Amino acid sequence: MPLVKQETKEEKIVIIDTYTSMEVPLKEPKNAEDFGAWSLYDKIPAGERGKMVENWNGCAINITT
């Protein structure tokens, strides 16, 4: 959930563990016992992500339901 500081319009993503009410650090855990949240998408370079989105959009036209 993004939080926004009204004075500066600065955004911060915050993930809360609902069981413990603790903030989950936004980092890839180093070990199985570590606590953290991360995304596989973060491992894709930003420039490559844009190309992948364009490719998907081009293919999505052919998808019918």
Biopython code that builds the backbone (N, CA, C, O; Angstrom):
import numpy as np
from Bio.PDB.StructureBuilder import StructureBuilder

atoms = [
    (1, "MET", "N", (0.847, -1.170, 0.000)),
    (1, "MET", "CA", (0.000, 0.000, 0.000)),
    (1, "MET", "C", (0.890, 1.230, 0.000)),
    (1, "MET", "O", (1.711, 1.389, 0.904)),
    (2, "PRO", "N", (0.751, 2.108, -0.992)),
    (2, "PRO", "CA", (1.579, 3.316, -0.991)),
    (2, "PRO", "C", (1.034, 4.348, -0.006)),
    (2, "PRO", "O", (-0.167, 4.619, 0.028)),
    (3, "LEU", "N", (1.917, 4.907, 0.779)),
    (3, "LEU", "CA", (1.574, 6.003, 1.679)),
    (3, "LEU", "C", (2.156, 7.276, 1.095)),
    (3, "LEU", "O", (3.244, 7.252, 0.520)),
    (4, "VAL", "N", (1.447, 8.388, 1.233)),
    (4, "VAL", "CA", (1.906, 9.655, 0.654)),
    (4, "VAL", "C", (2.015, 10.703, 1.753)),
    (4, "VAL", "O", (1.062, 10.945, 2.494)),
    (5, "LYS", "N", (3.203, 11.330, 1.850)),
    (5, "LYS", "CA", (3.399, 12.442, 2.776)),
    (5, "LYS", "C", (2.805, 13.682, 2.099)),
    (5, "LYS", "O", (3.285, 14.094, 1.043)),
    (6, "GLN", "N", (1.787, 14.269, 2.683)),
    (6, "GLN", "CA", (1.028, 15.351, 2.059)),
    (6, "GLN", "C", (1.880, 16.573, 1.718)),
    (6, "GLN", "O", (1.696, 17.175, 0.661)),
    (7, "GLU", "N", (2.807, 16.946, 2.598)),
    (7, "GLU", "CA", (3.600, 18.163, 2.383)),
    (7, "GLU", "C", (4.501, 18.055, 1.153)),
    (7, "GLU", "O", (4.637, 19.013, 0.393)),
    (8, "THR", "N", (5.111, 16.889, 0.960)),
    (8, "THR", "CA", (6.092, 16.727, -0.112)),
    (8, "THR", "C", (5.606, 15.852, -1.257)),
    (8, "THR", "O", (6.278, 15.751, -2.284)),
    (9, "LYS", "N", (4.444, 15.216, -1.095)),
    (9, "LYS", "CA", (3.897, 14.268, -2.083)),
    (9, "LYS", "C", (4.808, 13.060, -2.271)),
    (9, "LYS", "O", (4.697, 12.342, -3.264)),
    (10, "GLU", "N", (5.719, 12.837, -1.307)),
    (10, "GLU", "CA", (6.635, 11.688, -1.334)),
    (10, "GLU", "C", (5.844, 10.412, -1.043)),
    (10, "GLU", "O", (5.061, 10.357, -0.095)),
    (11, "GLU", "N", (6.061, 9.382, -1.878)),
    (11, "GLU", "CA", (5.379, 8.103, -1.697)),
    (11, "GLU", "C", (6.319, 7.072, -1.088)),
    (11, "GLU", "O", (7.522, 7.071, -1.349)),
    (12, "LYS", "N", (5.745, 6.196, -0.273)),
    (12, "LYS", "CA", (6.507, 5.096, 0.302)),
    (12, "LYS", "C", (5.620, 3.855, 0.273)),
    (12, "LYS", "O", (4.466, 3.897, 0.698)),
    (13, "ILE", "N", (6.165, 2.757, -0.229)),
    (13, "ILE", "CA", (5.438, 1.496, -0.236)),
    (13, "ILE", "C", (5.658, 0.826, 1.114)),
    (13, "ILE", "O", (6.792, 0.694, 1.574)),
    (14, "VAL", "N", (4.567, 0.405, 1.742)),
    (14, "VAL", "CA", (4.646, -0.244, 3.045)),
    (14, "VAL", "C", (3.851, -1.544, 2.980)),
    (14, "VAL", "O", (2.703, -1.562, 2.539)),
    (15, "ILE", "N", (4.479, -2.631, 3.427)),
    (15, "ILE", "CA", (3.798, -3.921, 3.518)),
    (15, "ILE", "C", (3.765, -4.290, 4.995)),
    (15, "ILE", "O", (4.790, -4.279, 5.677)),
    (16, "ILE", "N", (2.564, -4.618, 5.479)),
    (16, "ILE", "CA", (2.378, -4.967, 6.884)),
    (16, "ILE", "C", (1.991, -6.440, 6.986)),
    (16, "ILE", "O", (1.079, -6.901, 6.298)),
    (17, "ASP", "N", (2.695, -7.175, 7.852)),
    (17, "ASP", "CA", (2.330, -8.557, 8.158)),
    (17, "ASP", "C", (1.108, -8.499, 9.068)),
    (17, "ASP", "O", (1.207, -8.023, 10.199)),
    (18, "THR", "N", (-0.033, -8.971, 8.598)),
    (18, "THR", "CA", (-1.268, -8.847, 9.375)),
    (18, "THR", "C", (-1.271, -9.713, 10.623)),
    (18, "THR", "O", (-2.013, -9.427, 11.563)),
    (19, "TYR", "N", (-0.467, -10.755, 10.657)),
    (19, "TYR", "CA", (-0.418, -11.613, 11.835)),
    (19, "TYR", "C", (0.338, -10.950, 12.983)),
    (19, "TYR", "O", (-0.091, -11.001, 14.135)),
    (20, "THR", "N", (1.479, -10.323, 12.648)),
    (20, "THR", "CA", (2.326, -9.718, 13.684)),
    (20, "THR", "C", (2.188, -8.196, 13.766)),
    (20, "THR", "O", (2.665, -7.585, 14.722)),
    (21, "SER", "N", (1.542, -7.579, 12.771)),
    (21, "SER", "CA", (1.412, -6.112, 12.653)),
    (21, "SER", "C", (2.764, -5.429, 12.485)),
    (21, "SER", "O", (2.903, -4.243, 12.780)),
    (22, "MET", "N", (3.760, -6.175, 12.011)),
    (22, "MET", "CA", (5.094, -5.608, 11.780)),
    (22, "MET", "C", (5.228, -5.197, 10.317)),
    (22, "MET", "O", (4.614, -5.787, 9.429)),
    (23, "GLU", "N", (6.053, -4.161, 10.089)),
    (23, "GLU", "CA", (6.366, -3.750, 8.723)),
    (23, "GLU", "C", (7.332, -4.769, 8.120)),
    (23, "GLU", "O", (8.310, -5.162, 8.757)),
    (24, "VAL", "N", (7.051, -5.190, 6.889)),
    (24, "VAL", "CA", (7.903, -6.151, 6.189)),
    (24, "VAL", "C", (8.925, -5.365, 5.372)),
    (24, "VAL", "O", (8.535, -4.524, 4.562)),
    (25, "PRO", "N", (10.226, -5.613, 5.561)),
    (25, "PRO", "CA", (11.237, -4.899, 4.782)),
    (25, "PRO", "C", (11.139, -5.255, 3.294)),
    (25, "PRO", "O", (10.916, -6.410, 2.931)),
    (26, "LEU", "N", (11.310, -4.244, 2.450)),
    (26, "LEU", "CA", (11.272, -4.460, 1.004)),
    (26, "LEU", "C", (12.671, -4.837, 0.523)),
    (26, "LEU", "O", (13.409, -4.011, -0.013)),
    (27, "LYS", "N", (13.009, -6.095, 0.729)),
    (27, "LYS", "CA", (14.312, -6.623, 0.303)),
    (27, "LYS", "C", (14.176, -8.128, 0.131)),
    (27, "LYS", "O", (13.327, -8.773, 0.746)),
    (28, "GLU", "N", (15.026, -8.660, -0.714)),
    (28, "GLU", "CA", (15.044, -10.104, -0.911)),
    (28, "GLU", "C", (15.745, -10.760, 0.274)),
    (28, "GLU", "O", (16.876, -10.400, 0.599)),
    (29, "PRO", "N", (15.088, -11.714, 0.920)),
    (29, "PRO", "CA", (15.733, -12.396, 2.052)),
    (29, "PRO", "C", (16.988, -13.153, 1.590)),
    (29, "PRO", "O", (16.991, -13.776, 0.529)),
    (30, "LYS", "N", (18.032, -13.090, 2.387)),
    (30, "LYS", "CA", (19.277, -13.795, 2.068)),
    (30, "LYS", "C", (19.166, -15.284, 2.404)),
    (30, "LYS", "O", (19.741, -16.126, 1.714)),
    (31, "ASN", "N", (18.426, -15.601, 3.464)),
    (31, "ASN", "CA", (18.242, -16.987, 3.908)),
    (31, "ASN", "C", (16.747, -17.266, 4.033)),
    (31, "ASN", "O", (15.935, -16.341, 4.038)),
    (32, "ALA", "N", (16.393, -18.532, 4.133)),
    (32, "ALA", "CA", (14.987, -18.916, 4.269)),
    (32, "ALA", "C", (14.379, -18.373, 5.560)),
    (32, "ALA", "O", (13.166, -18.178, 5.631)),
    (33, "GLU", "N", (15.197, -18.129, 6.574)),
    (33, "GLU", "CA", (14.693, -17.648, 7.855)),
    (33, "GLU", "C", (14.512, -16.130, 7.889)),
    (33, "GLU", "O", (13.859, -15.606, 8.791)),
    (34, "ASP", "N", (15.082, -15.425, 6.917)),
    (34, "ASP", "CA", (14.995, -13.961, 6.882)),
    (34, "ASP", "C", (13.593, -13.509, 6.510)),
    (34, "ASP", "O", (12.817, -14.251, 5.909)),
    (35, "PHE", "N", (13.290, -12.274, 6.882)),
    (35, "PHE", "CA", (11.989, -11.665, 6.671)),
    (35, "PHE", "C", (12.138, -10.600, 5.598)),
    (35, "PHE", "O", (13.021, -9.749, 5.705)),
    (36, "GLY", "N", (11.300, -10.622, 4.567)),
    (36, "GLY", "CA", (11.365, -9.598, 3.533)),
    (36, "GLY", "C", (10.416, -9.887, 2.398)),
    (36, "GLY", "O", (9.919, -11.004, 2.251)),
    (37, "ALA", "N", (10.168, -8.863, 1.591)),
    (37, "ALA", "CA", (9.290, -8.986, 0.427)),
    (37, "ALA", "C", (10.043, -8.475, -0.786)),
    (37, "ALA", "O", (10.751, -7.472, -0.706)),
    (38, "TRP", "N", (9.892, -9.163, -1.911)),
    (38, "TRP", "CA", (10.566, -8.762, -3.137)),
    (38, "TRP", "C", (9.780, -9.313, -4.323)),
    (38, "TRP", "O", (8.860, -10.114, -4.157)),
    (39, "SER", "N", (10.148, -8.881, -5.498)),
    (39, "SER", "CA", (9.458, -9.296, -6.703)),
    (39, "SER", "C", (10.473, -9.786, -7.734)),
    (39, "SER", "O", (11.569, -9.238, -7.853)),
    (40, "LEU", "N", (10.102, -10.799, -8.458)),
    (40, "LEU", "CA", (10.953, -11.262, -9.558)),
    (40, "LEU", "C", (11.124, -10.174, -10.616)),
    (40, "LEU", "O", (12.150, -10.121, -11.293)),
    (41, "TYR", "N", (10.127, -9.312, -10.758)),
    (41, "TYR", "CA", (10.200, -8.231, -11.740)),
    (41, "TYR", "C", (11.342, -7.275, -11.445)),
    (41, "TYR", "O", (11.871, -6.652, -12.365)),
    (42, "ASP", "N", (11.741, -7.143, -10.173)),
    (42, "ASP", "CA", (12.851, -6.266, -9.817)),
    (42, "ASP", "C", (14.179, -6.766, -10.382)),
    (42, "ASP", "O", (15.129, -5.990, -10.489)),
    (43, "LYS", "N", (14.262, -8.026, -10.740)),
    (43, "LYS", "CA", (15.491, -8.596, -11.286)),
    (43, "LYS", "C", (15.637, -8.320, -12.790)),
    (43, "LYS", "O", (16.704, -8.545, -13.361)),
    (44, "ILE", "N", (14.562, -7.830, -13.430)),
    (44, "ILE", "CA", (14.590, -7.503, -14.861)),
    (44, "ILE", "C", (14.988, -6.037, -14.996)),
    (44, "ILE", "O", (14.354, -5.174, -14.389)),
    (45, "PRO", "N", (16.025, -5.735, -15.781)),
    (45, "PRO", "CA", (16.425, -4.338, -15.956)),
    (45, "PRO", "C", (15.270, -3.489, -16.497)),
    (45, "PRO", "O", (14.466, -3.967, -17.297)),
    (46, "ALA", "N", (15.193, -2.233, -16.056)),
    (46, "ALA", "CA", (14.073, -1.349, -16.405)),
    (46, "ALA", "C", (13.882, -1.236, -17.920)),
    (46, "ALA", "O", (12.747, -1.284, -18.394)),
    (47, "GLY", "N", (14.958, -1.087, -18.682)),
    (47, "GLY", "CA", (14.840, -0.967, -20.135)),
    (47, "GLY", "C", (14.253, -2.216, -20.769)),
    (47, "GLY", "O", (13.486, -2.136, -21.729)),
    (48, "GLU", "N", (14.611, -3.347, -20.236)),
    (48, "GLU", "CA", (14.100, -4.619, -20.757)),
    (48, "GLU", "C", (12.623, -4.794, -20.412)),
    (48, "GLU", "O", (11.861, -5.359, -21.197)),
    (49, "ARG", "N", (12.221, -4.309, -19.234)),
    (49, "ARG", "CA", (10.813, -4.404, -18.827)),
    (49, "ARG", "C", (9.914, -3.670, -19.815)),
    (49, "ARG", "O", (8.847, -4.164, -20.177)),
    (50, "GLY", "N", (10.349, -2.488, -20.249)),
    (50, "GLY", "CA", (9.573, -1.702, -21.214)),
    (50, "GLY", "C", (9.372, -2.464, -22.513)),
    (50, "GLY", "O", (8.275, -2.460, -23.071)),
    (51, "LYS", "N", (10.424, -3.118, -22.999)),
    (51, "LYS", "CA", (10.326, -3.905, -24.229)),
    (51, "LYS", "C", (9.373, -5.082, -24.046)),
    (51, "LYS", "O", (8.620, -5.426, -24.957)),
    (52, "MET", "N", (9.410, -5.697, -22.863)),
    (52, "MET", "CA", (8.532, -6.836, -22.593)),
    (52, "MET", "C", (7.066, -6.397, -22.566)),
    (52, "MET", "O", (6.195, -7.119, -23.052)),
    (53, "VAL", "N", (6.790, -5.218, -22.001)),
    (53, "VAL", "CA", (5.423, -4.698, -21.966)),
    (53, "VAL", "C", (4.937, -4.413, -23.388)),
    (53, "VAL", "O", (3.807, -4.752, -23.741)),
    (54, "GLU", "N", (5.790, -3.792, -24.199)),
    (54, "GLU", "CA", (5.425, -3.524, -25.593)),
    (54, "GLU", "C", (5.134, -4.822, -26.335)),
    (54, "GLU", "O", (4.166, -4.897, -27.091)),
    (55, "ASN", "N", (5.953, -5.835, -26.130)),
    (55, "ASN", "CA", (5.753, -7.137, -26.763)),
    (55, "ASN", "C", (4.421, -7.739, -26.327)),
    (55, "ASN", "O", (3.669, -8.253, -27.156)),
    (56, "TRP", "N", (4.127, -7.678, -25.026)),
    (56, "TRP", "CA", (2.859, -8.206, -24.510)),
    (56, "TRP", "C", (1.678, -7.466, -25.144)),
    (56, "TRP", "O", (0.709, -8.086, -25.582)),
    (57, "ASN", "N", (1.771, -6.138, -25.187)),
    (57, "ASN", "CA", (0.672, -5.352, -25.765)),
    (57, "ASN", "C", (0.442, -5.718, -27.219)),
    (57, "ASN", "O", (-0.702, -5.762, -27.672)),
    (58, "GLY", "N", (1.524, -5.983, -27.962)),
    (58, "GLY", "CA", (1.386, -6.391, -29.357)),
    (58, "GLY", "C", (0.715, -7.747, -29.486)),
    (58, "GLY", "O", (-0.070, -7.969, -30.408)),
    (59, "CYS", "N", (1.019, -8.655, -28.569)),
    (59, "CYS", "CA", (0.426, -9.998, -28.597)),
    (59, "CYS", "C", (-0.980, -10.018, -28.030)),
    (59, "CYS", "O", (-1.788, -10.863, -28.419)),
    (60, "ALA", "N", (-1.292, -9.102, -27.116)),
    (60, "ALA", "CA", (-2.587, -9.097, -26.448)),
    (60, "ALA", "C", (-3.729, -8.858, -27.430)),
    (60, "ALA", "O", (-4.861, -9.268, -27.173)),
    (61, "ILE", "N", (-3.449, -8.210, -28.533)),
    (61, "ILE", "CA", (-4.491, -7.954, -29.551)),
    (61, "ILE", "C", (-5.033, -9.274, -30.083)),
    (61, "ILE", "O", (-6.205, -9.360, -30.449)),
    (62, "ASN", "N", (-4.194, -10.296, -30.130)),
    (62, "ASN", "CA", (-4.589, -11.584, -30.698)),
    (62, "ASN", "C", (-5.315, -12.475, -29.703)),
    (62, "ASN", "O", (-5.823, -13.530, -30.083)),
    (63, "ILE", "N", (-5.374, -12.080, -28.443)),
    (63, "ILE", "CA", (-6.017, -12.895, -27.417)),
    (63, "ILE", "C", (-7.519, -12.607, -27.411)),
    (63, "ILE", "O", (-7.939, -11.454, -27.307)),
    (64, "THR", "N", (-8.306, -13.646, -27.522)),
    (64, "THR", "CA", (-9.764, -13.465, -27.455)),
    (64, "THR", "C", (-10.306, -14.332, -26.332)),
    (64, "THR", "O", (-9.693, -15.323, -25.937)),
    (65, "THR", "N", (-11.456, -13.942, -25.832)),
    (65, "THR", "CA", (-12.054, -14.725, -24.756)),
    (65, "THR", "C", (-13.271, -15.464, -25.255)),
    (65, "THR", "O", (-13.915, -16.182, -24.489)),
]
sb = StructureBuilder()
sb.init_structure("model")
sb.init_model(0)
sb.init_chain("A")
sb.init_seg("    ")
for serial, (resi, resn, name, xyz) in enumerate(atoms, 1):
    if name == "N":
        sb.init_residue(resn, " ", resi, " ")
    sb.init_atom(name, np.array(xyz, "f"), 0.0, 1.0, " ", f" {name:<3s}", serial, name[0])
structure = sb.get_structure()
